[in-house]
Amino acid sequence: MILSMTGFGSSRFEDDKYKVQVEVKSLNSKFFDLQFRIPRSLSDKEIELRAIASKYLSRGKVLINIECEAKVEDPSFSFINTHKFKALYNEIAALAKETGYTGDDIFRLTIEQPEIANTSQLGETPEELFNVIKQELESALKKCCSFRETEGKNLETELRQYIGKIDLLRKDIGEKEKVRATRLRERLEGSIAKLIKPEDIDENRMEQEIIFYLEKLDITEELVRLESHVKHFDGVLKEDNCGKKLGFLSQELGREINTIGSKANDAEIQKTVVLMKEELEKIKEQSLNVL
């Protein structure tokens, strides 16, 4: 089954004690790039949170945002030292009155002092709250995986359309190839007749040279390999985690298509090759989103 690397999932919890919001976003990437945005009080829990995320996601650029809030006063979850704030505020206010300062920003000046909201002094997140966070994280990750699965089905449909179009164009070139060799041979013989008198032509030698020239321009082998790659591509679409393999196969498809275009020496075939390249570019672009 194809999975997209693009995904989103969110989960929210709220009761009379805590409020938790978790969001998971993922985009395409060659590797697994997991980034967290979490409160400082959860820093010591990040390794455990990463382990949970790694059970669900294995590739892509993933951003997990966790917001949590305690509705009741909890010393281990307090960001503001209320006692120090009041003491410092009163001291600054008294000093302002003494010096004649009339500004109205005393509150802001007080709250910005490092000893008032020193995040390095935050205690550990309560175990009860952390259990809720883990629960909501898993819920958001499951939703993200479900989103990836839905997007993957859409990707598979598009990729099958593109590779199917390439296969139809390959068959079209195969039909054109049947008459191209005859037309090319006639053109060669006509050109030789204009340059050399019939009585001066060595028929055996000319036949050998024409066959040699036609073999150099023959694209039968490339068409056979292209057909094999198309069948392989269709089979790979049924595999799990096939994004990288699809990328490699796209390179092989491109190699055969380019060779056909350079060897064909035929305007109609080269027009068809251009159409194949258009479909291949669509495949390459969409394959980057496949897990």
Secondary structure as the mmCIF struct_conf table of DSSP 4:
data_model
#
loop_
_struct_conf.conf_type_id
_struct_conf.id
_struct_conf.beg_label_comp_id
_struct_conf.beg_label_asym_id
_struct_conf.beg_label_seq_id
_struct_conf.end_label_comp_id
_struct_conf.end_label_asym_id
_struct_conf.end_label_seq_id
STRN STRN1 SER A 4 SER A 4
BEND BEND1 MET A 5 MET A 5
STRN STRN2 GLY A 7 GLU A 14
BEND BEND2 ASP A 16 LYS A 17
STRN STRN3 TYR A 18 LEU A 27
BEND BEND3 LYS A 30 PHE A 31
STRN STRN4 PHE A 32 ARG A 37
HELX_RH_3T_P HELX_RH_3T_P1 ARG A 40 LYS A 45
HELX_RH_AL_P HELX_RH_AL_P1 GLU A 46 TYR A 56
BEND BEND4 ARG A 59 ARG A 59
STRN STRN5 GLY A 60 ALA A 70
BEND BEND5 LYS A 71 VAL A 72
HELX_RH_3T_P HELX_RH_3T_P2 PRO A 75 PHE A 77
BEND BEND6 ILE A 80 ILE A 80
HELX_RH_AL_P HELX_RH_AL_P2 THR A 82 THR A 99
TURN_TY1_P TURN_TY1_P1 GLY A 100 GLY A 100
BEND BEND7 ASP A 104 ASP A 104
HELX_RH_AL_P HELX_RH_AL_P3 ILE A 106 ILE A 111
TURN_TY1_P TURN_TY1_P2 GLU A 112 GLU A 112
BEND BEND8 GLN A 113 GLN A 113
TURN_TY1_P TURN_TY1_P3 PRO A 114 ILE A 116
BEND BEND9 ALA A 117 ALA A 117
HELX_RH_3T_P HELX_RH_3T_P3 THR A 119 GLN A 121
HELX_LH_PP_P HELX_LH_PP_P1 GLU A 124 PRO A 126
HELX_RH_AL_P HELX_RH_AL_P4 GLU A 127 LEU A 195
BEND BEND10 ILE A 196 ILE A 196
HELX_RH_3T_P HELX_RH_3T_P4 PRO A 198 ASP A 200
HELX_RH_AL_P HELX_RH_AL_P5 GLU A 203 LEU A 217
HELX_RH_AL_P HELX_RH_AL_P6 THR A 220 VAL A 236
TURN_TY1_P TURN_TY1_P4 LEU A 237 LYS A 238
BEND BEND11 GLU A 239 ASN A 241
HELX_RH_AL_P HELX_RH_AL_P7 GLY A 243 ALA A 264
HELX_RH_AL_P HELX_RH_AL_P8 ALA A 267 SER A 287
TURN_TY1_P TURN_TY1_P5 LEU A 288 ASN A 289
STRN STRN6 VAL A 290 VAL A 290
#
